[in-house]
Amino acid sequence: MFIGLKPTMTYVFQVVTQLNSGAGPVVVKARGNAIAKAVDVVEVVRRRFLVGQVDVGPISIDTERLTNRDGRDANVSSIAISINRTVPVPVPAPPPAPPKSG
């Protein structure tokens, strides 16, 4: 999942949804100024929504060479944070049986 300009909680809900759907590790990626938001997303998932249910790591950092709007090359920092669920996804309870008439 690539972090961009949307609000932090939008990404938090997307990560939680993917982890609850049984997806493998979710990788949160960001470049430049969005790195802080990526860390915030992972921390909110880990500390408020799935407490004790996820592991964080590995974390990789890199520098990417991009061409900016002026046509010049620029070095941009990037981060990739992997989040993996450590406990099975809870299975919802079946609905109660309707009362028998008769």
C-alpha positions as CSV (number, residue, x, y, z in Angstrom):
1,M,0.0,0.0,0.0
2,F,1.5,3.3,-1.1
3,I,0.9,6.2,1.3
4,G,0.0,9.5,-0.4
5,L,-2.1,12.6,0.3
6,K,-5.3,11.0,1.9
7,P,-5.9,11.3,5.6
8,T,-4.0,8.9,7.9
9,M,-7.2,7.1,9.0
10,T,-8.1,6.2,5.5
11,Y,-4.9,4.2,5.2
12,V,-5.3,2.7,8.7
13,F,-8.7,1.3,7.7
14,Q,-7.4,-0.1,4.5
15,V,-4.5,-1.9,6.3
16,V,-6.9,-3.3,9.0
17,T,-9.3,-4.4,6.3
18,Q,-6.5,-6.2,4.4
19,L,-5.2,-7.9,7.5
20,N,-8.7,-9.0,8.6
21,S,-9.4,-10.4,5.2
22,G,-6.6,-12.9,5.7
23,A,-4.1,-11.3,3.4
24,G,-0.4,-12.1,4.0
25,P,1.9,-9.4,5.1
26,V,0.8,-5.9,4.2
27,V,3.6,-3.6,3.1
28,V,3.2,0.1,3.8
29,K,5.4,2.2,1.4
30,A,6.1,5.9,1.3
31,R,8.5,8.4,-0.2
32,G,9.7,11.8,1.0
33,N,7.4,13.8,3.3
34,A,4.9,10.9,3.5
35,I,7.3,8.7,5.5
36,A,6.1,10.2,8.7
37,K,2.5,9.4,7.7
38,A,3.5,5.8,6.9
39,V,5.0,5.4,10.4
40,D,1.8,6.9,11.9
41,V,-0.4,4.4,10.0
42,V,1.6,1.4,11.2
43,E,1.6,2.7,14.8
44,V,-2.2,3.4,14.8
45,V,-2.9,-0.1,13.4
46,R,-0.5,-1.7,16.0
47,R,-1.4,0.3,19.1
48,R,-5.1,1.0,18.7
49,F,-6.8,-1.4,16.3
50,L,-5.0,-4.7,16.4
51,V,-3.3,-4.6,19.8
52,G,-1.2,-7.7,20.3
53,Q,-2.3,-9.2,17.0
54,V,0.4,-8.0,14.6
55,D,4.2,-8.0,14.1
56,V,6.0,-5.2,12.4
57,G,9.1,-5.8,10.3
58,P,11.2,-6.0,8.4
59,I,11.6,-2.3,7.7
60,S,13.6,-1.3,4.7
61,I,14.8,2.2,3.8
62,D,16.2,3.4,0.5
63,T,17.0,6.4,-1.6
64,E,15.3,6.6,-5.0
65,R,16.5,8.8,-7.8
66,L,13.5,10.6,-9.4
67,T,13.1,13.3,-12.0
68,N,11.4,16.4,-10.5
69,R,9.0,18.8,-12.3
70,D,11.9,20.9,-13.5
71,G,13.5,17.9,-15.2
72,R,16.3,17.6,-12.7
73,D,17.3,14.4,-10.9
74,A,16.6,14.4,-7.2
75,N,17.3,11.9,-4.4
76,V,14.1,11.0,-2.5
77,S,14.1,8.8,0.7
78,S,11.7,5.9,0.9
79,I,10.5,3.4,3.4
80,A,8.7,0.0,3.3
81,I,7.2,-1.3,6.5
82,S,5.8,-4.9,6.6
83,I,2.9,-5.7,9.0
84,N,2.0,-9.3,9.5
85,R,-0.9,-10.7,11.5
86,T,0.3,-13.1,14.3
87,V,-3.1,-14.4,15.5
88,P,-5.7,-16.0,13.2
89,V,-8.5,-13.8,11.9
90,P,-11.5,-14.3,14.2
91,V,-14.4,-16.2,12.7
92,P,-17.8,-14.6,13.2
93,A,-20.3,-16.5,15.2
94,P,-23.2,-18.0,13.2
95,P,-26.5,-16.2,13.6
96,P,-28.9,-17.6,16.2
97,A,-31.4,-20.2,14.9
98,P,-35.0,-18.9,14.5
99,P,-37.4,-20.1,17.2
100,K,-39.4,-23.2,16.2
101,S,-43.1,-22.7,16.0
102,G,-45.5,-25.3,16.6
